[in-house]
Amino acid sequence: MAKTIPTRQCIGCGEKKEKTELIRIVRVSEGDYEIDLTGRKNGRGAYLCKNPECLEKAFRKKGLERSFKEAVPAETMEKLKGELING
């Protein structure tokens, strides 16, 4: 039996890709978000393509707010964008 590869949808562009091709953003506590490179951290997660444009699209289209069911501050976007570019 063939092993199925899990797919997830990018909250920025909406494309479905393999889970390993995406970056997971996880809410670790109220109002605190981190990039989860392992994909195994506890907390509610959302998936993004590995380019900063998808992060910006997710903020413009309120994809992160829908995924996390709460308002996400603009400074969080800047922090995540910096981690995405540098990480």
Secondary structure, 3 states (H helix, E strand, C coil): CCCCCCEEECCCCCCEEEHHHCEEEEEEECCEEEEECCCCCCCEEEEECCCHHHHHHHHHCCHHHHHHCCCCCHHHHHHHHHHHHHC
